[in-house]
Amino acid sequence: MKKMFLPLLVPTLLGVSACTPSNDSTSTNESAQKAMPVASNFDSVYNSISDADIREPLKILSSDEFEGRLPTTEGEKKTIDYLVSEFTKAGLKPGNGDSFLQKVALMEITADPDMTMTIGDNSFAYKEQMVASSKREQSSVSLEDSELVFVGYGVNAPEYDWNDYEGLDVKGKTVVMLINDPGFENPESGKFQGTTMTYYGRWSYKYEEASRQGAAGAIIVHETAPASYGWSVVANSWSGPQYGLVSADKGASRVAVEGWLTLDAAKKVFADAGLDFDTEKANAMQGPYSKAMDIKASVTVNNTFKKSESNNVIATLPGSAFPDEHIIYTAHWDHLGKDETKEGDQIYNGAHDNATGTAAILAMAKAYSELTPAPKRSVSFLVVTAEEQGLLGSKFYASNPVIPIENTVANINMDAMNVLGKTKNVAVVGMGKSEMEDYLETAAAKQGRTLTQEDRPEAGYYYRSDHFSFAKQGVPALYAEGGNEPADEETAKYRKRMNVIVTGCYHQVCDQYRDDWDLSGIVQDTQMLFDVGVGVANADAWPKWNETSEFQRQN
């Protein structure tokens, strides 16, 4: 029954060669119909998943006592102790030998906020107009009169016949680039995937590509719509302690300085260079584009850094027939910690992001432990660290898997779950990527729900949570959540009021637990994703990626 797979991925994104995906297994639609839950008590367990199962851990994890759950702090210790205790109560086994923990080696780098970026004759203030940081393990990193080159979207994508770096030598220079990809604001052009963001639109890709091109610095121009978040998110997320995985080359392969500019600051820079920002942006949307700016940038980033260890938490329910084959649920336990320089509330409690998903995974684990008999395949629950710092916990796990990747059947991710009440639809993030959606469709139909595409595909959410680390390894990864169609009129009124609060509190200190949250939507989605996992755990065949997906694995 065991299938041996090798990861197969888009060559330009991940640097490996691509082949044709295998098509030798039974279609998942057929398998999903055959794979009815074998547990005699499935229905009673499914219906037992309750508000209380989620509300209690949600309230605890997002309390001030947990200090915003920043990795390597006292908040982490309290968090992982709580998770281990809850998994143990549920009767699950340690997922990493005799331990529930997987050590994750992190490099914590904190930039001195007393910095200024000078471009031409103008200076820009930290957090107000720019942020700058470095992933290099050096106490001081500088750009000194570094020539600026505008490289459009900073994309090198042969499959889209697009290379903003073509013919350029940017070694020792600083590249300036737009956020998102060329399709976002020019959807009628047919470029990339229109308003749906590809990985080329993500900030993480842009810094990676600039590093591959040998640039000394990389600066992204922030714009709220194409970024899908405001400047305050950039200022909060890219300041304070920043984490990366410990690397053998001490970060030498990365650009020296990674930065952002506000739109107003960028327009001033372009004007001082004798260029009109809007004109240059319009040119960049039409095709691969670059232009020397004839202006220089300087900034010094003084770092304090230290190696530290954080922890992923993993618990397993062994399978009754194929214990070596695993379905893995993921959620991230971390948030942004606290900022003692702030007046008033200093704690980023992270209730919605992601105490909701962590609480749901605990409810899920409890439900699985009550199934009689257990599913045929093992089900593991991986609660990862440092998602907010660039998916580091899941990235570390994917590179150092406790469960071999070739034994990992599928991944189901839970992040920032629905606190807006029950919905008639299910929003599939990255819709159309894998046969996991067939299982999802079956489970949603039992609830009288239909599948729809996420309402903001331009935000690139498929590349912004922990399932992406599994996808890059070829593991079919599903991310789905409550949609935008409220179940009834009363829910619609509540949703309208609460949605404003939740959206405005993303990565802010106001992301706090609220007694008036309607958690019925989280219960609904937890039941649905429980059903999906049980179906995959008992199916005759492994799910596959769709042929149009950029992620494949081969027999």
C-alpha positions in Angstrom: 0.0 0.0 0.0 2.9 2.3 0.6 3.7 4.7 -2.2 7.2 6.0 -2.6 7.3 9.6 -3.9 9.9 12.1 -4.8 9.2 15.9 -4.7 8.7 17.5 -8.1 8.5 21.3 -8.2 8.5 24.3 -10.5 12.1 24.7 -11.6 12.3 28.5 -11.5 10.8 28.7 -8.0 12.7 25.9 -6.3 15.7 25.0 -8.4 14.8 21.4 -9.4 13.9 19.9 -12.7 10.2 19.2 -13.4 8.7 16.1 -14.9 5.2 14.9 -15.9 3.1 14.0 -12.8 2.0 10.4 -12.4 -1.6 9.5 -13.3 -1.7 5.9 -12.3 -3.9 6.0 -9.2 -7.6 5.7 -8.9 -9.3 9.1 -9.1 -9.8 10.7 -5.7 -13.5 11.4 -6.5 -14.0 7.6 -6.6 -11.8 7.0 -3.6 -13.5 9.7 -1.6 -16.8 8.0 -2.2 -15.4 4.5 -1.3 -13.5 5.9 1.8 -16.4 6.2 4.2 -15.2 6.5 7.8 -14.6 3.0 9.3 -15.0 4.1 12.9 -18.3 2.9 14.2 -18.7 6.1 16.3 -17.6 8.6 13.6 -20.9 10.5 13.7 -21.1 10.9 17.4 -17.4 12.0 17.6 -18.0 14.4 14.7 -21.0 16.0 16.4 -19.2 16.2 19.8 -16.7 18.8 18.5 -18.0 21.8 20.3 -17.7 25.5 21.1 -16.3 24.6 24.5 -13.5 22.4 23.0 -12.2 25.5 21.1 -13.1 28.4 23.3 -11.3 27.2 26.4 -7.8 26.7 24.8 -8.4 29.8 22.6 -8.9 31.9 25.7 -5.9 30.4 27.5 -3.4 30.7 24.6 -4.3 34.3 23.9 -4.3 35.4 27.5 -1.8 38.0 28.7 -0.2 35.3 30.7 1.2 33.8 27.5 2.8 37.2 26.6 2.0 37.0 22.9 3.7 33.7 22.3 6.9 35.0 20.9 9.4 32.2 20.2 12.3 31.7 22.7 10.5 33.7 25.4 8.7 32.7 28.6 5.6 32.9 26.4 6.9 30.0 24.3 7.6 27.8 27.4 4.1 28.3 28.7 2.7 27.6 25.2 4.5 24.3 24.6 3.9 23.1 28.1 0.2 23.7 27.6 0.2 21.9 24.2 2.1 18.9 25.5 -0.3 18.7 28.5 -3.4 18.8 26.2 -2.0 16.3 23.7 -1.1 13.9 26.6 -4.6 14.3 28.1 -6.1 13.4 24.7 -4.1 10.1 24.8 -1.9 10.9 21.8 1.7 9.6 21.6 4.8 11.8 21.2 5.4 12.4 17.6 9.2 12.6 17.7 10.4 9.3 19.3 9.7 9.7 23.0 9.3 13.4 22.8 6.5 15.8 21.7 9.1 18.4 20.7 11.3 19.0 17.7 14.0 21.5 18.4 14.3 24.3 15.9 17.6 26.1 15.7 16.9 29.8 15.2 19.1 32.8 14.7 17.6 35.8 16.4 18.7 39.1 14.9 17.6 42.4 16.3 18.3 45.6 14.4 19.1 48.7 16.4 16.1 51.0 15.7 18.4 54.0 15.7 19.0 53.9 12.0 18.4 56.2 9.0 18.4 55.4 5.3 19.8 58.1 3.1 19.0 58.1 -0.6 20.4 60.9 -2.6 20.0 64.0 -0.5 17.1 62.7 1.5 16.9 60.8 4.7 14.1 58.4 5.7 13.2 57.4 9.3 13.0 53.9 10.6 9.4 52.5 10.8 7.9 55.8 9.7 9.1 55.7 6.1 11.3 52.7 5.8 12.4 49.5 7.5 15.7 47.7 7.0 17.2 44.5 8.3 19.8 41.9 7.6 19.8 38.1 7.7 23.6 38.1 7.9 25.3 37.0 11.1 27.2 40.2 11.4 27.2 42.9 14.1 27.1 45.7 11.5 26.0 45.6 7.9 26.1 48.6 5.6 25.2 49.8 2.2 27.5 52.7 1.3 26.6 54.7 -1.7 25.1 51.7 -3.3 23.7 52.4 -6.8 19.9 51.9 -7.1 18.5 49.9 -10.0 14.7 49.7 -10.5 14.0 46.1 -11.5 10.2 46.3 -12.0 8.6 43.4 -10.1 12.0 41.7 -9.4 10.8 38.5 -11.1 12.7 35.9 -13.1 10.0 33.4 -14.3 10.9 31.6 -17.5 7.6 29.8 -17.7 5.9 33.2 -18.0 8.6 34.4 -20.4 9.5 37.1 -17.9 12.9 38.2 -16.5 13.3 41.7 -15.0 17.0 40.9 -14.5 17.8 40.0 -18.1 21.0 41.6 -19.2 21.6 43.2 -15.8 24.6 42.9 -13.5 23.3 44.0 -10.1 26.3 42.7 -8.1 27.1 45.2 -5.4 24.0 47.3 -6.2 20.7 47.8 -4.5 17.6 46.7 -6.4 14.2 48.5 -6.0 11.1 46.5 -6.8 7.3 46.5 -6.7 5.3 44.3 -4.5 3.0 41.5 -6.0 3.4 40.3 -9.6 2.7 41.8 -13.0 -0.8 40.3 -13.2 -2.3 42.0 -10.2 -3.0 45.5 -11.5 -3.2 44.5 -15.2 -5.5 41.4 -15.1 -6.7 41.9 -18.7 -3.2 41.4 -20.0 -3.2 37.7 -19.4 0.1 37.9 -17.6 0.8 35.5 -14.8 -2.5 34.5 -13.1 -4.3 37.9 -13.3 -5.3 39.1 -9.9 -4.4 35.8 -8.2 -1.0 36.2 -6.7 1.7 33.7 -7.6 4.7 33.0 -5.4 6.6 35.5 -7.6 4.5 38.3 -5.9 5.6 37.4 -2.4 8.2 39.5 -0.6 10.1 36.4 0.4 10.6 35.4 -3.2 11.8 38.9 -4.2 14.5 38.9 -1.5 15.5 35.4 -2.5 15.8 36.3 -6.2 17.7 39.5 -5.5 20.1 37.3 -3.5 20.5 34.9 -6.3 21.3 37.8 -8.6 24.1 38.9 -6.3 22.6 42.3 -5.3 23.9 44.0 -2.2 20.5 45.3 -1.1 16.9 44.8 -2.0 14.1 47.3 -1.3 10.4 46.7 -1.9 8.0 49.6 -2.4 5.0 49.1 -0.2 1.5 49.7 -1.5 -1.5 48.6 0.5 -3.6 47.0 -2.2 -1.0 44.8 -3.9 0.6 43.9 -0.6 -2.8 43.2 0.9 -1.8 44.8 4.2 -1.1 48.3 5.4 2.3 49.9 6.3 1.7 49.3 10.0 1.9 45.5 9.3 5.3 46.0 7.7 6.5 48.3 10.5 5.4 45.9 13.2 6.5 42.7 11.5 9.9 43.7 10.3 11.1 45.5 13.4 12.1 44.1 16.8 13.7 40.6 17.0 13.7 38.8 13.6 14.3 35.1 13.3 15.9 32.9 10.6 17.0 29.4 10.6 20.7 28.8 11.4 22.5 28.5 8.1 25.9 27.0 7.4 27.1 30.2 5.5 25.9 32.5 8.3 23.6 34.3 5.9 26.3 35.2 3.4 24.2 34.1 0.5 21.5 36.6 1.3 21.6 40.3 0.2 23.2 42.4 2.9 20.2 44.6 3.5 16.5 43.8 3.0 14.2 46.8 3.2 10.9 48.4 2.5 9.9 51.9 1.6 6.5 53.6 2.0 4.9 54.6 -1.2 5.4 58.3 -0.5 9.1 57.8 0.3 9.5 55.8 -2.9 7.8 58.5 -5.0 10.2 61.0 -3.6 13.2 58.8 -4.4 12.0 58.4 -8.0 11.4 62.1 -8.3 14.9 62.9 -7.0 16.3 60.4 -9.6 14.5 62.4 -12.3 11.9 59.6 -12.8 8.1 59.5 -12.3 7.1 56.6 -10.1 3.7 56.0 -11.8 5.3 56.1 -15.3 8.0 53.6 -14.3 5.4 51.3 -12.6 3.2 51.4 -15.8 6.3 50.4 -17.8 7.0 47.6 -15.4 3.5 46.2 -15.9 3.9 45.9 -19.6 6.8 43.5 -19.8 10.2 42.7 -18.2 11.7 46.1 -17.2 14.6 47.7 -15.5 16.2 51.1 -15.3 19.3 52.5 -13.6 18.2 55.2 -11.2 21.4 57.2 -11.1 21.0 57.7 -7.3 22.7 56.1 -4.4 21.6 54.7 -1.0 23.3 54.3 2.3 22.2 52.7 5.5 23.9 50.9 8.4 22.1 48.1 10.2 23.6 47.4 13.6 22.6 44.0 14.9 22.6 42.1 18.0 22.2 38.4 17.4 22.1 35.2 19.2 21.4 31.6 18.4 18.5 30.1 20.2 16.2 27.1 20.2 12.5 27.1 19.7 10.2 24.1 19.4 7.7 22.5 17.1 5.2 20.3 18.9 4.2 17.1 17.3 1.7 14.4 18.5 0.6 11.3 16.7 -2.4 8.9 16.7 -1.0 5.7 15.2 -2.9 4.2 12.3 -4.6 0.9 12.7 -3.5 -0.6 9.4 -0.7 1.6 7.9 1.0 3.3 10.8 4.0 4.4 8.7 1.8 6.6 6.5 0.7 9.9 7.9 -1.8 12.7 7.4 -0.4 15.8 9.1 -2.5 18.7 10.4 -0.6 21.9 11.0 -1.2 25.2 12.8 1.3 27.7 14.2 1.4 28.5 17.9 3.5 31.7 17.7 2.7 35.3 17.4 4.6 38.6 17.9 5.1 38.7 21.6 5.1 42.1 23.3 6.6 45.6 22.7 7.7 47.2 26.0 8.3 50.5 24.2 4.6 50.9 23.6 2.4 53.0 25.9 -0.6 51.2 27.2 -1.3 47.7 25.9 2.0 46.1 25.0 1.0 42.5 24.2 0.3 41.2 20.7 -2.0 38.4 22.0 -2.7 36.8 18.6 -6.1 35.5 19.4 -7.3 35.2 15.9 -3.8 34.7 14.4 -3.4 31.9 15.4 -4.7 30.9 18.8 -7.9 29.9 16.9 -6.0 27.4 14.7 -4.0 26.1 17.6 -7.2 25.6 19.7 -8.9 23.9 16.8 -6.0 21.5 16.4 -6.4 20.5 20.0 -10.1 19.9 19.5 -9.2 17.9 16.4 -6.7 15.7 18.3 -9.3 15.0 21.0 -11.8 13.9 18.4 -9.4 11.6 16.6 -8.4 10.0 19.9 -12.1 9.0 20.5 -12.5 7.2 17.1 -13.1 3.4 17.4 -11.2 1.9 15.7 -8.5 4.4 14.8 -8.1 5.5 11.2 -6.1 3.1 8.9 -3.3 5.6 8.5 -1.6 7.6 11.3 -2.7 11.1 11.9 -0.2 13.6 13.3 -0.6 17.1 14.7 2.3 19.5 14.0 2.0 22.8 15.9 4.9 24.9 14.6 7.0 27.8 15.8 8.1 31.0 14.0 5.4 31.2 11.3 5.3 34.9 11.7 9.0 35.2 10.9 8.6 33.5 7.5 7.2 30.0 8.1 10.4 29.0 9.8 9.1 26.2 12.0 7.4 24.4 9.1 10.3 25.2 6.8 12.7 23.6 9.3 10.4 20.6 9.7 10.1 20.1 5.9 13.9 20.1 5.7 14.3 17.9 8.7 11.1 15.8 8.7 10.3 13.6 11.7 8.0 11.6 9.5 9.7 11.0 6.1 8.3 13.1 3.3 7.8 10.0 1.2 5.5 8.7 4.0 3.5 11.9 4.3 0.2 11.4 2.5 -1.2 14.9 2.8 -1.2 18.1 4.9 -4.2 20.0 6.2 -3.5 23.5 7.6 -5.5 25.6 10.1 -4.6 29.3 10.4 -6.6 32.3 11.6 -9.9 30.5 11.6 -13.4 31.8 11.1 -14.7 33.8 14.1 -17.5 35.4 12.0 -20.1 32.6 12.4 -21.3 29.8 10.2 -21.2 30.1 6.5 -22.9 28.6 3.5 -19.6 28.3 1.5 -16.1 27.2 2.1 -13.2 29.4 0.8 -10.5 27.3 -0.7 -7.1 29.0 -0.6 -5.3 28.3 -3.8 -8.3 26.6 -5.3 -7.7 24.0 -8.0 -4.3 22.7 -6.8 -5.0 19.2 -5.6 -7.4 16.3 -5.2 -7.6 17.1 -1.6 -10.4 19.4 -2.7 -12.5 16.3 -3.7 -12.5 15.2 -0.1 -13.2 18.7 1.0 -16.2 18.9 -1.4 -17.7 15.7 0.0 -17.2 16.9 3.6 -18.6 20.3 2.9 -21.7 18.9 1.1 -22.6 17.0 4.3 -22.9 20.4 5.9 -24.9 21.8 3.0 -22.0 24.0 1.9 -20.3 24.6 -1.4 -16.7 25.3 -2.3 -15.7 28.7 -3.7 -12.4 30.4 -4.4 -11.0 32.6 -1.6 -12.3 36.1 -1.9 -8.8 37.7 -2.1 -6.6 35.5 -4.3 -4.5 38.5 -5.1 -3.2 38.4 -1.5 -1.3 35.1 -2.2 -2.5 33.4 1.0 -1.5 30.0 -0.3 2.1 31.1 0.0 1.7 32.7 3.4 1.0 29.8 5.8 2.6 26.6 6.9 1.1 24.3 4.3 3.3 25.9 1.7 6.4 24.3 3.3 4.8 20.9 2.6 3.7 21.9 -0.9 7.2 22.8 -1.8 8.2 19.2 -0.9 5.5 17.7 -3.1 3.0 16.9 -0.4 -0.6 17.7 -1.4 -1.5 20.5 1.0 -5.0 21.9 1.7 -5.9 25.3 3.2 -9.6 26.0 3.5 -11.7 28.0 5.8 -15.2 29.5 6.3 -16.3 31.5 3.3 -18.0 34.9 2.9 -21.7 33.8 2.7 -23.2 34.0 6.2 -25.5 31.1 7.2 -28.5 33.4 8.0 -29.5 37.0 8.5 -28.6 37.2 12.2 -25.1 35.9 11.4 -24.8 38.4 8.5 -25.4 41.3 11.0 -22.9 39.9 13.4 -20.4 39.3 10.7 -20.6 42.8 9.3 -19.8 44.3 12.7 -17.1 41.8 13.8 -15.3 41.7 10.4 -14.3 45.3 10.7 -12.7 44.6 14.2 -10.9 41.4 13.1 -9.5 42.8 9.9 -8.3 46.0 11.6 -6.6 44.0 14.4 -4.3 41.9 12.2 -0.9 42.0 13.8 -2.0 44.6 16.2 -2.3 44.6 20.0 -6.1 44.5 19.6 -6.1 40.9 18.3 -7.5 39.7 21.6 -10.0 37.1 22.6 -13.5 38.4 22.8 -16.3 36.7 24.8 -18.8 37.8 22.2 -17.0 35.9 19.4 -19.3 33.4 17.6 -17.2 30.3 17.3 -19.8 28.3 15.5 -17.9 28.8 12.2 -14.7 27.4 13.7 -16.7 24.4 15.0 -18.2 24.0 11.5 -14.8 24.1 9.8 -13.1 21.9 12.4 -15.8 19.2 11.9 -15.4 19.5 8.1 -11.6 19.2 8.2 -11.9 16.3 10.6 -14.1 14.6 8.1 -11.5 15.4 5.3 -8.7 13.9 7.3 -10.6 10.8 8.2 -11.5 10.3 4.6 -7.9 10.6 3.4 -6.6 8.4 6.3 -9.0 5.6 5.2 -8.8 6.0 1.4 -7.5 3.3 -1.0 -5.3 5.8 -2.9 -3.1 8.8 -2.0 -4.4 12.2 -3.2 -2.4 13.9 -5.9 -1.7 17.4 -7.1 -3.7 18.5 -10.2 -1.6 18.6 -13.3 -1.9 22.4 -13.5 -0.4 22.8 -10.1 3.2 24.0 -9.7 3.8 21.2 -7.1 4.1 17.6 -8.1 5.5 14.4 -6.9 6.3 11.3 -9.0 6.2 7.6 -8.4 
